[in-house]
């Protein structure tokens, strides 16, 4: 595995590191193809202000325990980690001082699939959640904005094989989103490893 030193995004009231080439291209291509075909992707509905919509992406939950995960009024029950997800998790844990229990996987099928402004601050994630977010497939632009100082914003291109690590008070003080784009782009798999103990 080729490993590049981290880039600190130097965000106020946050601790966010970016590893642009955490996995090399060959490994990333293999993981992308395998995960696309082996993850049990599901389509969930989401209720916003009393209206129900199909979520604009596919998701799946995997874990080393049986603990469910609830966000946006959706409760997901995990399947056991696959071989590939365990390999990816192990690679991250060799660099990050954490033992992840759970992976929420997202499949963005095209530029119209998205994820609106939110923080990963559900109570089952604890007070200072550690979220390790891996990208395979099409590059997408990821946005951050400060919850209390609206002029504080930043964005980053998440490339194929990259790792974005959010920890400390990041979820307490910042929102993030993956907006829609009119550009013609291919599929992107995003794996978000977290700790639900």
C-alpha positions as CSV (number, residue, x, y, z in Angstrom):
1,X,0.0,0.0,0.0
2,X,1.4,3.4,-1.0
3,X,0.9,5.9,1.8
4,X,1.1,9.6,1.6
5,X,1.4,11.9,4.6
6,X,-1.7,13.5,5.9
7,X,-3.0,17.0,5.0
8,X,-4.4,19.0,8.0
9,X,-7.4,21.1,6.8
10,X,-6.7,23.5,9.7
11,X,-10.4,24.0,10.4
12,X,-11.4,26.1,13.4
13,X,-13.0,24.0,16.2
14,X,-12.4,20.8,14.3
15,X,-9.8,18.1,13.7
16,X,-9.9,17.0,10.0
17,X,-7.1,15.2,8.2
18,X,-7.0,14.2,4.5
19,X,-5.0,11.4,3.0
20,X,-5.3,11.8,-0.8
21,X,-3.8,8.5,-1.8
22,X,-4.4,6.2,1.2
23,X,-5.0,3.2,-1.2
24,X,-3.1,2.9,-4.4
25,X,-4.9,2.9,-7.8
26,X,-4.7,-0.9,-8.3
27,X,-6.1,-1.7,-4.9
28,X,-8.7,1.1,-5.2
29,X,-9.9,-0.2,-8.5
30,X,-10.2,-3.8,-7.1
31,X,-12.1,-2.6,-4.0
32,X,-14.4,-0.5,-6.1
33,X,-15.4,-3.3,-8.4
34,X,-15.8,-5.9,-5.6
35,X,-17.8,-3.6,-3.3
36,X,-20.1,-2.5,-6.1
37,X,-21.1,-6.1,-6.7
38,X,-20.9,-7.7,-3.2
39,X,-22.3,-5.0,-0.8
40,X,-26.0,-5.6,-0.2
41,X,-27.1,-2.1,-1.3
42,X,-30.6,-0.9,-0.2
43,X,-32.9,2.0,-1.1
44,X,-34.4,3.7,2.0
45,X,-37.0,6.4,2.3
46,X,-36.4,9.5,4.3
47,X,-39.0,11.8,5.9
48,X,-38.4,15.5,5.9
49,X,-41.1,17.9,7.3
50,X,-43.7,15.2,7.1
51,X,-43.0,14.3,3.4
52,X,-41.4,11.0,2.5
53,X,-38.8,10.7,-0.3
54,X,-36.5,8.0,-1.6
55,X,-33.0,8.7,-0.3
56,X,-30.8,10.1,-3.2
57,X,-28.3,7.3,-2.8
58,X,-28.1,3.6,-1.9
59,X,-26.8,2.5,1.6
60,X,-25.7,-0.5,3.6
61,X,-24.6,-1.1,7.2
62,X,-21.9,-3.6,8.2
63,X,-20.5,-4.2,11.7
64,X,-18.5,-6.4,14.0
65,X,-21.5,-6.3,16.5
66,X,-25.3,-6.4,16.2
67,X,-25.9,-2.8,17.2
68,X,-28.3,-0.9,15.0
69,X,-27.7,2.7,13.8
70,X,-30.4,5.4,13.5
71,X,-30.1,8.6,11.5
72,X,-32.8,10.8,9.9
73,X,-35.5,8.5,11.3
74,X,-34.0,5.5,9.5
75,X,-32.9,2.6,11.7
76,X,-30.4,0.2,10.0
77,X,-29.4,-3.2,11.2
78,X,-25.9,-4.4,10.3
79,X,-24.7,-7.4,8.4
80,X,-21.3,-8.9,9.3
81,X,-18.2,-7.3,7.8
82,X,-17.2,-8.7,4.4
83,X,-13.6,-9.7,3.8
84,X,-12.9,-6.5,1.8
85,X,-14.4,-4.3,4.4
86,X,-12.3,-5.9,7.1
87,X,-9.2,-5.4,5.0
88,X,-10.0,-1.7,4.5
89,X,-10.8,-1.3,8.2
90,X,-7.5,-3.0,9.2
91,X,-5.5,-0.7,6.9
92,X,-7.1,2.4,8.5
93,X,-6.6,1.1,12.0
94,X,-2.9,0.7,11.4
95,X,-2.6,4.4,10.9
96,X,-5.4,5.7,13.1
97,X,-5.6,5.1,16.8
98,X,-9.1,3.7,16.8
99,X,-11.0,0.3,16.6
100,X,-14.0,0.8,14.3
101,X,-17.0,-1.4,14.9
102,X,-19.3,-0.2,12.1
103,X,-19.3,0.9,8.5
104,X,-22.1,2.9,6.8
105,X,-21.6,2.4,3.1
106,X,-23.0,4.8,0.5
107,X,-23.3,4.3,-3.2
108,X,-23.7,7.5,-5.3
109,X,-24.8,6.3,-8.7
110,X,-24.3,9.6,-10.5
111,X,-24.1,13.4,-10.0
112,X,-27.8,13.6,-8.9
113,X,-27.2,11.3,-5.9
114,X,-26.2,13.4,-2.9
115,X,-26.2,13.9,0.9
116,X,-27.5,17.1,2.3
117,X,-26.1,19.2,5.2
118,X,-25.7,17.2,8.4
119,X,-23.4,16.3,11.2
120,X,-22.6,12.7,12.3
121,X,-23.6,13.5,15.9
122,X,-26.0,10.7,16.7
123,X,-25.8,9.8,20.4
124,X,-24.7,6.2,19.7
125,X,-21.5,7.6,18.2
126,X,-20.4,9.2,21.5
127,X,-19.3,12.7,22.5
128,X,-16.3,13.1,20.1
129,X,-17.0,10.7,17.2
130,X,-14.2,9.5,15.0
131,X,-15.4,9.1,11.4
132,X,-13.0,7.6,8.7
133,X,-14.5,8.2,5.3
134,X,-13.0,6.3,2.3
135,X,-13.8,7.1,-1.4
136,X,-13.6,4.7,-4.3
137,X,-14.7,5.7,-7.8
138,X,-15.7,9.1,-9.1
139,X,-14.2,12.2,-7.5
140,X,-16.8,14.4,-5.7
141,X,-16.6,17.8,-4.0
142,X,-17.2,17.6,-0.2
143,X,-18.4,20.8,1.6
144,X,-18.0,21.9,5.2
145,X,-19.6,24.9,6.9
146,X,-19.3,26.0,10.6
147,X,-22.6,25.7,12.6
148,X,-22.1,29.0,14.5
149,X,-19.9,31.1,12.2
150,X,-21.6,30.9,8.7
151,X,-18.8,32.7,7.0
152,X,-16.4,29.7,7.8
153,X,-16.7,27.3,4.9
154,X,-14.3,24.9,3.1
155,X,-14.5,22.3,0.4
156,X,-12.3,19.5,-0.7
157,X,-12.2,17.1,-3.7
158,X,-12.3,13.5,-2.4
159,X,-10.4,11.4,-4.9
160,X,-10.4,7.7,-5.7
161,X,-8.6,5.8,-2.9
162,X,-8.6,8.8,-0.4
163,X,-9.3,8.8,3.3
164,X,-10.9,11.8,5.1
165,X,-10.7,11.6,8.9
166,X,-13.0,13.7,11.1
167,X,-12.5,13.6,14.9
168,X,-12.5,15.7,18.1
169,X,-15.2,18.4,18.0
170,X,-15.7,18.4,14.3
171,X,-19.3,17.0,14.4
172,X,-20.2,19.4,17.3
173,X,-19.1,22.5,15.4
174,X,-19.4,21.7,11.6
175,X,-21.9,20.4,9.1
176,X,-20.9,18.6,5.9
177,X,-22.6,17.7,2.6
178,X,-22.0,16.0,-0.7
179,X,-24.1,18.2,-3.1
180,X,-25.6,17.3,-6.5
181,X,-23.6,18.1,-9.6
182,X,-24.7,18.6,-13.2
183,X,-21.4,17.2,-14.4
184,X,-21.6,13.7,-15.9
185,X,-19.8,11.5,-13.5
186,X,-19.7,7.9,-12.7
187,X,-20.4,5.9,-9.5
188,X,-18.8,6.6,-6.2
189,X,-18.6,4.3,-3.2
190,X,-18.1,6.0,0.2
191,X,-17.3,3.9,3.3
192,X,-17.7,5.7,6.6
193,X,-16.2,3.7,9.5
194,X,-17.4,4.7,13.0
195,X,-17.5,3.3,16.5
196,X,-20.9,2.2,18.0
197,X,-20.0,0.4,21.2
